[in-house]
Structures are given as C-alpha cells and as structure tokens.
Amino acid sequence: MILFLFAPTNALLVKRVAGIPGDTIEIDHDNVMRNGDPVQELYLEPPNPSDDTSGSEFGPETVPEGELYLIGDNRRNSYDSRYFGPVKLSQIRGKALFVYWSTDHARIGKSIR
C-alpha cells in the first residue's frame, strides 16, 4: 500500500500498487490482470458468485515511465487510477505499514501485506 499526494485536493490517499512502468493493467469482472496474468489478491474477500460484476471491466492500459498504477481494495467504490490515471512517482509519500483506522475495529493495528 502506497501513501500518495492526490494533487487536485492535496489530500493524502492510500492505494495498492497494481502496476509499475511498462506493465499493462486490465480488470475483467473485478479480477485484476497484470501483463495478461491474474493478480493473486489473497487480502480481498472471496467474490460472491451472486454479485453482478457486469460493468466492472477496465483497460488494457500500459503504465508510463515514472508512474505507478494504483487501485483501491474496495474495487466497486474506489476512486483510483481507473479514474484519475497513473500517479507520478514524485507524488509518492511513503508506504502504509498498518491499519490506523477502520470501521471494522478488528483491523486496527493489523499489519498491511
């Protein structure tokens, strides 16, 4: 998880790195594909087979040099690189190491993988 400065609002946001320069990112029915291969996302809840994943496709998009492609874990409700594009390396402020706040209190203080 990366902490970065979201330039339009000067807010600090946390997102997961989905792609580095040269990677091609695609999302097919909530499944992230990097360079044509599915990304193993063991940190996410298993998908519910009854969920409607239509409209959850994106890409393919190649990550430019000097930028990262960032995506939120809450795929259907995350404002991330699918909407604002790749993030310049100069906007990166650090790496998130643990959960500081969550509506799920059991997650607070947990290490981030």
C-alpha distances in whole Angstrom, upper triangle without the diagonal:
4,7,10,13,15,18,20,20,18,16,12,10,6,5,4,6,10,12,13,17,19,18,19,17,19,19,22,22,19,18,16,18,17,20,22,20,19,15,15,13,14,12,13,17,20,21,24,27,29,26,27,24,27,25,22,22,21,22,22,20,20,17,20,20,18,15,12,12,9,9,9,10,13,15,18,17,14,15,13,14,17,18,17,17,15,13,15,14,16,14,11,11,9,6,5,8,9,11,13,15,15,18,18,19,19,15,15,15,13,11,7,8
4,6,10,12,15,18,17,15,13,10,8,5,6,6,7,11,12,12,15,19,17,19,17,20,20,23,24,21,20,18,19,18,21,23,22,21,17,18,16,18,15,17,20,23,24,27,30,31,28,29,26,28,26,23,23,21,22,22,20,19,16,18,18,15,13,10,11,8,10,10,12,15,16,19,18,15,14,12,13,16,17,16,15,13,11,12,11,12,10,7,8,6,5,6,9,11,13,14,16,17,20,21,22,22,18,18,17,16,14,11,11
4,7,9,13,15,14,12,10,6,6,5,7,9,10,14,15,15,18,21,20,22,20,22,22,26,26,23,23,20,22,21,24,26,26,24,21,22,19,21,18,19,22,25,26,29,32,33,30,31,28,30,28,25,25,23,24,24,22,22,18,19,19,16,14,12,13,10,12,12,14,16,18,20,18,15,14,13,14,17,17,16,16,14,11,12,11,12,9,6,5,5,6,6,10,12,12,13,15,16,20,21,21,22,18,17,17,17,15,12,14
4,6,9,12,12,9,8,5,6,6,8,11,11,14,15,15,17,20,20,21,20,22,22,26,27,23,24,21,23,21,24,27,26,25,22,23,21,23,21,21,25,27,28,31,33,34,31,31,28,30,27,25,25,22,23,23,21,20,17,17,17,14,12,11,12,10,12,13,16,17,18,21,19,15,13,11,12,16,16,13,13,12,8,9,9,9,5,4,5,7,9,10,14,16,16,16,17,19,22,23,24,25,22,21,20,20,19,16,17
4,6,9,9,6,6,5,6,9,11,14,14,17,18,17,19,22,22,23,22,24,24,28,29,26,26,24,25,24,27,29,29,28,25,27,25,27,24,24,27,30,30,33,36,36,33,33,30,31,28,26,26,24,24,25,22,22,18,18,18,15,13,13,14,12,14,15,18,19,20,22,19,16,14,12,13,17,16,13,14,12,9,10,10,9,5,6,7,10,12,13,17,18,18,18,19,21,23,25,26,27,24,23,23,23,22,19,21
4,6,6,5,5,6,7,10,11,14,15,17,18,18,19,22,22,22,21,22,22,26,27,24,25,22,24,24,26,28,29,27,25,27,24,27,24,24,27,29,29,32,34,34,31,30,28,29,26,23,24,21,22,23,20,20,18,18,19,16,13,13,13,12,13,14,17,18,18,20,17,14,11,10,11,14,12,9,11,11,8,10,12,11,7,9,10,13,15,15,19,20,20,19,20,21,23,25,26,28,25,24,24,25,24,21,22
4,6,5,7,9,10,13,15,17,18,20,20,19,20,23,23,24,22,24,25,28,29,27,28,25,27,26,28,30,31,30,28,30,28,30,28,28,30,33,32,35,37,37,34,33,30,31,28,26,26,23,23,24,21,21,19,18,19,16,14,15,15,14,16,17,21,21,21,22,20,17,14,13,13,16,14,10,12,12,9,10,12,11,8,11,12,15,18,19,22,24,23,23,23,24,26,29,30,32,28,27,28,28,27,24,26
4,6,8,11,12,15,16,19,20,21,22,22,22,25,25,25,24,25,25,28,29,27,28,26,28,27,29,32,32,31,29,31,29,32,29,29,31,33,33,35,37,37,33,32,30,30,27,25,25,23,23,25,22,23,20,20,21,19,17,17,17,16,17,18,22,22,21,22,19,16,13,13,14,16,13,10,13,14,12,13,16,14,12,14,16,19,21,21,25,26,25,24,24,25,26,29,31,33,30,29,30,30,29,27,28
4,5,9,10,14,16,19,21,22,23,24,25,28,27,27,26,27,27,30,30,27,29,27,29,29,31,33,34,33,30,32,29,31,29,28,30,33,32,34,37,37,33,32,30,31,28,26,27,25,26,27,25,25,23,23,24,21,19,19,19,17,18,18,21,21,21,22,19,16,13,14,15,18,15,12,15,16,14,15,17,16,13,15,15,18,20,20,24,24,23,22,21,22,24,27,28,30,27,26,27,28,28,25,27
4,7,9,13,15,19,20,22,23,23,24,27,27,28,26,28,28,31,32,29,30,28,30,29,31,34,34,33,30,31,29,31,28,28,31,33,33,36,38,38,35,34,32,33,30,28,29,26,27,28,25,26,23,22,23,20,18,18,19,17,18,18,21,22,23,23,21,18,15,15,16,19,17,14,16,16,13,14,15,13,10,12,12,15,17,18,21,22,21,20,20,22,24,27,28,30,27,25,26,27,26,24,26
4,6,10,13,16,18,20,22,22,24,27,26,27,25,26,26,29,29,26,28,26,28,28,30,32,32,31,28,29,26,28,25,25,27,30,30,32,35,35,32,32,30,31,28,26,27,25,26,28,25,25,23,23,24,21,18,17,18,15,16,15,18,19,20,21,18,15,13,13,15,18,16,14,16,16,14,15,16,15,11,12,11,14,15,15,19,19,18,17,17,18,20,23,24,26,23,21,22,23,23,21,23
4,7,10,14,15,18,20,20,22,25,24,25,23,25,25,28,28,25,26,24,26,25,28,31,30,29,26,26,24,25,22,23,25,28,29,31,34,34,31,31,29,31,28,26,27,25,25,27,24,24,21,22,22,19,17,16,16,13,14,14,16,17,19,20,18,15,13,13,15,18,17,14,16,15,13,14,14,13,10,9,8,10,12,11,15,16,15,14,14,16,19,21,22,24,20,19,19,20,19,17,20
4,7,10,12,15,17,18,20,23,22,23,20,22,21,25,25,21,22,20,23,22,25,27,27,25,22,23,20,22,19,19,22,25,25,27,30,31,27,28,26,27,25,22,23,21,23,24,22,22,19,21,21,19,16,14,13,10,11,10,13,14,15,17,14,11,10,10,12,15,14,13,14,14,11,14,14,14,10,10,10,11,11,10,14,14,13,13,13,14,17,19,20,22,18,17,18,18,18,15,17
4,7,10,13,15,16,19,22,20,21,19,20,20,23,23,19,20,18,21,20,23,25,24,22,19,20,17,18,15,16,19,22,22,25,28,29,26,26,24,26,24,21,22,21,22,23,21,21,19,20,21,19,16,13,12,9,9,8,10,12,14,16,14,11,11,10,12,15,15,14,15,14,12,14,14,15,12,10,10,9,9,7,11,11,11,12,12,13,16,17,18,19,16,15,16,15,14,11,13
4,7,9,12,13,17,19,17,18,15,17,16,19,20,16,16,14,17,16,20,21,21,19,16,16,14,16,13,14,17,19,20,23,25,27,23,24,21,23,21,18,19,17,18,19,18,18,16,18,19,17,14,11,9,6,5,5,8,10,11,14,13,9,10,8,9,12,13,13,13,12,11,14,14,15,13,11,12,11,10,9,12,13,12,14,15,15,17,18,20,20,17,17,17,16,15,11,12
4,6,9,11,15,17,15,16,13,15,14,18,18,15,14,12,14,13,17,19,17,15,12,13,11,13,11,12,15,18,18,22,24,26,23,23,21,23,21,18,18,17,17,18,17,17,14,17,18,17,13,10,8,5,5,6,7,11,11,15,14,11,12,9,10,13,15,14,14,12,12,14,14,16,14,12,13,12,10,10,12,13,13,16,17,16,19,19,21,21,17,18,18,16,14,10,10
4,6,8,11,13,11,13,11,13,14,17,19,16,15,11,13,11,14,16,15,14,11,13,12,15,13,14,18,20,20,24,26,28,25,25,22,24,22,19,18,16,16,16,14,14,11,14,15,13,11,7,6,5,6,9,10,14,13,17,17,14,14,10,10,12,15,14,13,10,10,12,12,15,13,11,13,12,10,11,14,16,17,19,20,20,23,23,25,24,20,21,21,19,17,13,12
4,7,11,12,9,10,7,10,11,14,16,13,11,8,9,8,11,13,12,11,9,11,10,14,14,14,17,18,19,22,24,26,23,23,19,21,19,16,15,13,13,13,11,11,10,13,15,14,11,8,6,5,6,9,10,13,12,16,16,14,14,11,9,11,14,14,12,10,11,14,14,17,16,14,17,16,14,15,17,19,19,22,23,22,24,24,26,26,22,24,24,21,19,15,14
4,7,8,6,7,7,10,12,15,18,16,14,10,10,7,9,12,12,12,10,13,14,17,17,17,21,22,22,25,27,29,26,26,22,23,21,18,16,14,12,12,10,9,7,10,11,11,9,6,5,7,9,13,14,17,15,19,19,16,16,12,10,12,15,15,12,9,11,12,12,16,15,14,17,17,15,17,19,21,22,25,26,26,28,28,30,29,26,27,27,24,22,18,16
4,6,6,9,9,13,16,19,22,20,18,14,13,10,11,14,15,15,13,16,17,20,20,21,24,25,26,29,30,33,30,29,26,27,25,22,20,17,15,14,12,9,6,8,8,8,7,5,6,9,12,15,17,20,19,22,23,19,19,15,12,14,17,16,13,9,10,11,10,14,14,13,16,16,15,18,20,22,24,26,27,28,30,30,32,31,28,29,28,26,23,19,18
4,6,9,11,14,17,21,24,22,20,16,15,12,11,15,16,18,16,19,20,23,24,24,28,29,29,32,33,35,32,32,28,28,26,23,21,18,15,14,11,8,5,5,5,6,6,6,8,12,15,18,21,23,22,24,25,22,21,17,14,16,18,16,13,10,11,10,10,14,15,14,18,18,18,21,23,26,27,29,31,31,34,34,36,35,31,32,31,30,27,23,21
4,7,10,13,17,19,23,22,20,16,14,10,9,13,14,16,16,19,21,24,25,25,28,29,29,32,33,35,32,31,27,28,26,23,20,17,14,12,10,6,5,6,7,10,9,10,10,14,16,20,22,25,22,25,26,23,22,19,15,16,19,18,14,12,14,14,14,17,19,18,22,22,21,24,26,29,30,32,33,33,36,36,38,37,34,35,34,32,29,25,23
4,6,10,13,16,19,18,16,12,10,6,6,10,11,13,12,16,17,21,21,22,25,25,25,28,29,31,28,28,24,24,23,20,17,14,12,10,8,6,6,8,10,12,11,9,9,12,14,18,19,22,19,22,24,21,20,17,14,14,18,17,14,11,14,15,15,19,19,18,22,21,20,22,24,27,28,30,31,31,33,33,35,34,31,32,32,30,27,23,21
4,7,10,13,17,16,14,10,8,6,5,8,10,12,12,16,17,21,22,21,24,24,23,26,27,29,26,25,21,21,20,17,14,11,8,6,5,4,6,10,12,14,13,11,10,13,14,17,19,21,18,20,22,20,19,16,13,13,16,16,13,12,15,16,17,21,21,20,24,24,23,24,26,28,29,32,32,31,33,33,36,35,32,33,33,31,28,25,22
4,7,10,13,12,11,7,6,5,6,8,9,10,10,14,14,18,19,18,21,21,20,23,23,25,23,22,18,18,16,14,11,8,6,5,5,6,8,11,14,16,13,11,8,10,10,14,15,17,14,17,18,16,16,13,10,10,13,14,12,11,14,16,17,21,20,20,23,22,21,22,25,26,26,29,29,28,30,30,32,32,29,30,31,28,26,22,20
4,7,10,10,8,6,5,7,8,8,9,9,10,14,14,18,19,18,20,19,18,20,21,22,20,18,14,15,13,10,7,5,5,4,7,9,11,15,18,19,16,14,11,12,11,14,15,16,13,15,17,16,16,14,12,10,13,15,13,13,17,19,21,24,23,22,26,25,24,24,26,27,27,30,30,28,30,29,32,32,29,31,32,29,27,24,22
4,6,6,5,5,6,9,11,10,11,9,10,13,13,16,17,15,17,16,14,17,17,19,16,15,11,11,10,7,5,5,7,8,10,13,14,18,21,22,19,16,12,13,11,12,13,13,10,11,14,13,15,13,12,10,13,16,14,15,18,21,23,26,24,23,26,26,24,24,26,26,26,28,28,26,27,27,30,29,27,29,30,28,26,23,21
4,6,5,7,7,11,13,11,11,9,11,14,14,17,18,16,17,15,13,15,15,16,14,12,9,9,9,7,5,7,9,10,13,16,17,21,24,26,22,20,16,16,14,15,15,15,12,12,16,16,17,16,15,13,16,19,18,19,22,25,26,29,28,27,30,29,27,27,29,29,28,31,30,28,28,28,31,31,28,31,32,29,28,25,23
4,6,8,10,14,16,14,14,12,13,14,14,17,17,14,15,13,10,12,11,12,10,9,5,7,8,5,6,9,12,13,16,19,20,24,27,28,25,22,18,18,15,15,14,14,10,11,14,15,17,17,17,14,17,20,20,21,24,27,28,31,29,29,31,30,28,27,29,28,27,30,29,26,26,26,29,29,27,30,31,29,28,25,23
4,6,10,13,16,14,14,11,11,12,11,14,14,11,12,11,9,11,12,13,10,10,7,9,9,6,7,9,12,14,16,18,19,23,26,26,23,19,16,15,11,12,10,10,7,8,12,12,15,14,15,12,15,18,18,19,21,25,26,29,26,25,28,27,24,23,25,25,23,26,25,23,23,23,26,25,23,26,27,25,24,21,20
4,6,10,13,11,10,7,7,9,9,12,13,11,12,11,10,13,13,15,13,13,10,12,12,9,9,10,12,13,15,17,18,22,24,25,22,18,15,15,12,13,11,12,10,12,15,14,17,15,15,14,17,20,18,19,21,24,25,28,26,25,27,26,24,23,24,25,24,27,26,24,25,24,27,26,24,27,28,25,24,20,18
4,7,10,9,8,6,6,8,9,12,13,12,14,14,13,16,17,19,17,16,13,14,14,10,9,9,10,10,12,13,14,18,20,21,18,15,12,12,10,11,11,13,10,13,15,14,16,13,13,12,15,17,16,15,18,21,21,25,23,22,24,23,21,21,23,23,23,26,26,24,25,25,28,27,24,26,27,24,23,19,17
4,6,6,5,4,6,9,11,14,16,15,17,16,16,19,19,22,19,19,15,16,16,13,11,10,10,9,11,12,13,17,19,21,18,15,12,13,12,14,14,16,14,16,19,17,18,16,14,13,17,19,17,16,19,21,22,25,24,23,26,25,23,23,25,26,26,29,29,28,29,28,31,30,27,29,30,27,25,21,19
4,5,5,6,6,10,12,16,17,17,20,19,19,22,23,25,23,23,19,20,19,16,14,12,11,9,10,10,11,14,16,18,15,13,11,12,12,15,16,18,16,19,21,19,19,16,14,14,18,19,16,14,17,19,19,23,22,21,24,23,21,22,24,25,26,29,29,28,30,30,32,31,28,30,30,27,25,21,18
4,6,8,10,13,15,19,21,20,23,22,22,25,25,28,26,25,21,22,21,18,15,14,11,9,10,9,11,14,16,18,16,14,13,15,16,19,19,22,19,22,24,22,22,19,17,16,20,21,17,16,19,20,21,24,24,23,26,25,24,25,27,29,29,32,33,32,34,33,36,35,32,33,33,30,28,24,22
4,7,9,13,15,18,21,20,22,21,20,23,23,25,24,23,19,20,19,17,14,13,11,9,11,12,14,17,19,21,20,17,15,17,17,20,20,22,19,21,24,22,23,20,18,17,21,22,19,18,21,23,24,28,27,26,29,28,26,27,29,30,31,34,34,33,34,34,36,35,32,34,34,31,29,26,23
4,6,9,12,15,18,17,20,18,18,21,21,24,23,22,19,20,20,17,15,15,14,12,14,14,16,19,21,22,20,18,16,17,17,19,18,21,18,21,24,22,23,21,19,18,22,24,21,20,22,24,24,28,28,26,29,27,25,26,27,28,29,32,32,31,33,31,34,32,29,32,32,29,27,23,20
4,6,9,12,14,14,16,15,14,18,18,21,19,20,16,18,18,15,14,14,14,13,15,16,17,20,22,24,21,18,16,16,15,16,15,17,15,18,21,20,21,19,18,17,21,23,21,20,22,24,24,28,27,25,28,26,24,24,25,25,26,29,30,28,29,28,31,29,26,29,29,26,24,21,18
4,6,9,11,11,14,14,14,18,19,22,20,20,17,19,19,16,15,15,15,14,15,16,16,20,21,22,19,16,14,14,12,14,13,15,14,17,19,18,20,17,16,16,20,21,19,18,20,22,22,26,24,22,25,23,20,20,21,22,22,26,26,25,26,25,28,26,23,26,26,22,20,17,14
4,6,9,9,12,11,13,17,18,21,19,21,18,21,21,18,17,18,18,18,19,19,19,23,24,25,22,18,16,16,14,15,13,15,15,18,20,19,21,19,19,19,23,24,22,21,22,25,24,28,26,24,25,23,20,20,20,20,21,25,25,23,25,23,26,24,21,24,24,20,18,15,12
4,5,6,9,9,11,15,17,19,18,19,17,20,20,16,17,17,19,19,20,20,20,23,25,25,22,18,16,14,12,12,9,12,12,15,17,16,19,17,18,18,21,22,21,20,21,24,23,27,25,22,24,21,18,17,17,17,18,21,21,20,21,20,22,20,17,20,21,17,16,13,10
4,5,8,8,11,15,17,20,19,21,19,22,23,19,20,21,22,23,23,24,23,27,28,28,25,21,19,17,15,14,11,14,14,17,19,18,21,20,21,21,24,26,25,23,24,27,26,29,27,24,25,23,19,18,17,17,17,21,21,19,20,18,20,18,16,19,19,15,14,12,10
4,7,9,12,15,18,20,19,21,19,22,23,19,21,21,23,23,24,24,23,27,28,27,24,20,18,16,13,12,9,11,13,16,17,16,19,18,19,20,23,24,23,22,23,25,25,27,25,22,23,20,17,15,14,13,13,17,17,15,17,15,17,15,12,15,16,12,11,9,8
4,6,8,12,15,17,15,17,15,19,19,16,18,19,21,22,23,24,23,27,28,28,24,21,18,16,13,11,7,9,10,13,14,14,17,17,18,18,21,23,23,22,23,26,26,28,26,23,24,22,19,17,17,16,15,18,18,15,16,14,17,15,13,16,18,15,14,12,11
4,6,9,12,14,13,15,15,18,20,16,19,20,23,24,25,27,26,30,32,31,28,24,22,19,16,13,10,10,11,13,15,15,19,19,21,21,23,25,25,25,26,29,29,32,29,27,28,26,22,20,20,18,17,20,19,16,16,14,17,15,14,17,19,16,17,15,14
4,6,9,12,11,14,13,17,19,16,18,20,23,24,25,27,27,31,33,33,29,26,23,21,17,16,12,12,13,14,17,18,21,21,23,22,24,27,27,27,28,31,31,34,32,29,30,28,25,23,23,22,20,24,23,20,19,17,20,19,17,21,23,19,20,18,17
4,6,9,8,10,10,13,15,13,15,18,21,22,24,26,27,30,33,33,29,26,23,21,17,16,12,12,11,12,15,16,20,20,22,20,23,25,25,26,28,31,32,34,32,30,31,30,27,25,25,24,22,25,24,21,20,19,22,21,20,23,25,22,23,20,19
4,5,5,9,10,13,16,14,17,20,23,24,27,29,30,33,36,36,33,29,26,24,20,18,15,14,14,13,16,18,22,22,24,23,25,28,28,29,31,34,35,37,35,33,34,33,30,28,28,27,25,27,26,22,21,20,23,22,21,25,27,25,25,23,23
4,6,8,9,12,15,14,17,20,23,24,27,29,31,34,37,38,34,31,27,26,22,21,18,17,16,15,19,21,24,24,26,24,26,29,29,30,32,36,37,40,37,36,37,36,33,31,31,30,28,31,29,26,25,23,27,26,25,29,31,28,29,26,25
4,6,9,12,15,14,17,21,24,26,28,31,32,36,39,39,36,32,29,27,23,22,19,17,16,15,18,21,24,25,27,24,26,29,30,31,34,37,38,41,38,37,38,37,35,32,33,32,29,32,30,26,25,24,27,27,26,30,32,30,31,28,28
4,6,9,12,11,14,18,21,23,25,28,29,33,36,36,32,29,26,24,20,18,16,14,13,11,14,17,20,21,23,21,22,26,26,28,30,34,35,38,35,34,35,34,32,30,31,29,27,29,27,24,23,22,26,25,24,28,30,28,29,26,26
4,6,9,9,12,16,19,21,24,27,28,32,35,35,32,29,25,23,20,19,17,15,13,11,14,17,19,21,22,19,21,24,25,27,29,33,35,37,34,34,36,35,33,31,32,31,29,31,29,26,25,24,28,28,27,30,33,30,31,28,28
4,6,6,8,12,15,17,20,23,24,28,31,32,28,25,22,20,17,16,15,13,11,9,13,15,17,18,19,16,18,21,22,23,26,30,31,34,31,31,33,32,30,29,30,30,28,30,28,25,25,24,28,28,26,29,31,29,29,26,25
4,5,7,11,14,17,19,23,25,28,31,32,29,26,22,22,18,18,18,16,13,11,14,16,18,19,19,16,18,21,22,24,27,30,32,35,32,32,34,34,32,31,33,33,31,33,31,28,28,28,31,31,30,32,35,32,33,29,29
4,6,9,12,15,17,20,22,25,29,30,26,24,20,19,17,17,17,15,12,10,13,14,15,16,17,13,14,18,18,21,24,27,30,32,30,30,32,32,31,30,32,32,30,32,30,28,27,28,31,32,30,32,34,32,32,29,28
4,7,10,13,15,18,20,23,26,27,23,21,17,16,13,14,14,12,9,8,11,12,13,14,14,11,13,16,17,18,21,25,27,29,27,27,29,29,27,26,29,28,27,29,27,25,25,25,29,29,27,29,31,29,29,25,24
4,7,9,12,15,17,20,24,25,22,19,16,16,13,15,15,15,11,11,14,14,15,14,13,10,13,16,15,17,20,24,26,29,27,26,29,29,28,27,30,30,29,31,30,28,28,28,32,32,29,31,33,31,30,26,25
4,6,8,12,14,17,20,22,18,16,13,13,12,14,15,15,11,12,14,13,13,12,11,7,10,13,12,14,17,20,22,25,24,24,27,27,26,26,28,29,28,30,29,28,28,29,32,32,29,31,33,31,29,26,25
3,5,9,11,14,18,19,17,15,12,14,13,16,17,18,14,15,17,16,16,13,11,8,11,13,11,13,16,19,21,24,23,23,26,27,26,27,29,30,30,32,32,30,31,32,35,35,32,33,34,32,31,27,25
4,7,10,13,16,19,16,15,12,14,14,17,19,20,16,18,20,18,18,15,12,10,14,15,12,13,17,19,21,24,23,23,27,27,26,27,30,31,31,33,33,32,33,33,36,36,33,35,35,33,31,27,26
4,7,9,13,15,13,12,9,12,13,17,19,20,17,18,20,18,17,14,10,9,12,13,10,10,13,15,18,21,20,20,24,24,24,25,28,30,30,32,32,31,33,33,36,36,32,34,34,32,30,27,25
4,6,10,12,10,10,9,13,14,18,20,22,19,21,23,20,19,15,12,12,14,14,11,9,13,14,16,19,19,19,23,23,23,25,27,29,30,32,33,32,34,35,37,37,33,35,35,32,30,26,25
4,7,9,7,7,6,10,13,17,19,21,19,21,22,19,17,14,10,12,14,13,9,7,9,10,12,15,15,15,19,20,20,22,25,27,28,30,30,30,32,33,35,35,31,32,32,30,28,24,23
4,6,6,8,9,13,16,19,22,24,22,24,25,22,20,16,12,14,16,14,10,8,10,9,11,14,15,15,19,20,21,23,26,29,30,31,32,33,35,36,38,38,34,35,34,33,30,26,25
4,6,8,11,14,18,21,24,26,25,27,27,24,22,18,15,17,19,17,13,10,11,9,9,12,14,14,18,19,20,23,26,29,30,32,33,34,36,37,38,38,35,35,34,33,30,26,25
4,7,11,13,17,20,23,25,24,27,27,23,21,17,14,17,18,16,13,9,9,6,6,8,11,11,15,16,17,20,23,26,28,29,30,31,34,35,36,36,33,33,32,31,28,25,24
4,7,10,13,16,19,22,20,23,23,19,17,14,11,14,15,12,9,6,5,4,5,8,9,10,13,15,16,18,21,24,25,26,28,28,31,32,33,34,30,30,29,28,26,22,21
4,6,10,13,16,18,17,20,20,16,15,11,9,12,14,12,9,5,5,6,7,10,10,9,13,13,13,16,19,21,22,24,25,25,28,28,30,30,26,27,26,25,22,19,18
4,7,10,13,15,14,17,17,13,12,9,6,8,11,10,7,5,6,9,10,13,12,12,15,15,15,16,19,21,21,23,24,24,26,27,29,29,25,26,26,24,22,19,18
4,7,10,12,11,14,14,10,10,6,5,8,10,10,8,7,7,11,11,14,12,11,14,13,13,13,16,18,18,20,20,20,22,23,25,25,22,22,23,21,19,16,15
4,7,9,8,11,11,7,8,5,6,7,10,11,10,10,11,14,15,18,15,14,16,16,14,14,17,18,17,19,19,18,20,20,23,23,20,21,22,20,19,15,15
4,5,6,9,8,5,7,6,9,10,11,12,13,13,13,17,18,20,17,15,17,16,14,13,16,16,14,16,16,15,16,17,19,20,17,18,19,18,17,13,14
4,5,9,9,7,10,10,12,13,15,16,16,16,17,20,20,23,20,18,19,18,15,14,15,15,13,16,15,13,15,15,17,17,14,16,18,16,15,12,12
4,6,6,6,9,10,13,13,14,16,17,18,19,22,23,25,22,21,22,21,19,16,18,17,15,17,15,13,13,14,17,18,15,17,19,18,18,15,16
4,6,5,9,9,11,10,12,14,15,16,18,21,22,25,22,21,23,22,20,19,21,20,18,20,19,17,17,18,21,21,19,21,23,21,21,17,17
4,6,9,10,13,11,12,15,16,18,20,24,25,27,24,24,25,25,23,22,24,23,21,22,20,18,18,18,22,23,20,23,25,23,24,21,21
4,7,9,13,11,11,14,16,18,19,22,24,26,22,22,23,23,22,20,22,21,19,20,18,16,15,17,20,21,19,21,23,22,23,20,21
4,6,9,9,9,11,13,14,15,19,20,22,19,18,20,20,19,17,20,19,17,19,17,15,16,18,21,22,19,20,22,21,21,18,19
4,7,7,6,8,10,12,13,16,18,20,16,17,18,19,19,18,21,21,19,20,19,18,19,20,23,25,22,22,24,23,23,20,21
4,5,6,6,7,9,9,13,15,17,14,14,16,17,17,16,20,20,19,20,20,19,20,22,24,25,22,23,24,23,22,19,19
4,5,5,4,5,7,11,13,16,13,14,17,17,17,18,21,22,22,23,23,22,24,25,28,28,25,26,27,25,24,20,20
4,6,6,8,11,14,17,19,17,17,20,21,21,21,24,25,24,25,25,24,25,26,29,29,26,28,29,27,26,22,22
4,6,9,11,15,18,19,17,18,20,22,22,22,25,26,25,26,25,24,25,27,29,30,27,28,30,29,28,24,24
4,7,8,11,15,16,13,15,18,19,20,21,24,25,24,25,25,24,26,28,30,31,28,28,29,29,28,24,24
4,7,10,13,15,13,14,18,19,20,21,24,26,25,26,26,26,28,29,32,32,29,30,30,29,28,24,24
4,7,9,12,11,12,15,16,17,19,22,24,24,25,26,26,28,29,31,32,28,29,29,28,26,22,22
4,6,8,7,8,12,13,14,16,20,22,22,23,24,25,27,28,30,31,27,27,27,26,24,21,21
4,5,6,7,11,13,15,18,21,23,24,25,26,27,30,31,33,33,29,29,29,28,26,23,23
4,5,5,9,11,13,16,19,22,23,24,26,27,30,31,32,32,29,28,27,26,24,21,21
4,6,8,11,14,17,20,23,24,24,26,28,31,32,33,34,30,29,28,28,25,23,23
4,6,9,12,15,18,20,21,21,23,24,27,29,30,31,27,26,26,25,23,21,22
4,6,8,11,15,17,18,19,21,22,26,27,27,28,24,23,23,22,20,17,18
4,7,10,13,15,17,17,19,21,24,26,26,27,23,21,20,21,19,17,18
4,7,9,12,14,15,17,20,23,24,24,24,20,19,18,18,15,13,15
4,6,9,12,13,16,18,21,21,21,21,18,17,15,14,12,10,11
4,6,8,9,12,14,18,18,18,18,14,13,12,11,9,7,9
4,7,9,12,14,18,17,17,16,13,12,9,9,6,5,8
4,6,9,11,15,14,13,12,9,8,6,5,4,5,9
4,6,7,11,10,10,10,6,5,5,5,7,7,11
4,7,11,11,10,11,8,6,6,8,10,10,14
4,7,8,8,10,8,6,8,10,12,12,16
4,5,6,8,6,6,10,10,13,13,16
4,6,9,8,9,13,13,16,16,19
4,5,6,8,11,11,14,15,17
4,5,5,9,10,14,15,18
4,6,8,8,12,13,16
4,6,5,9,10,13
4,6,9,10,14
4,6,9,13
4,6,9
4,6
4
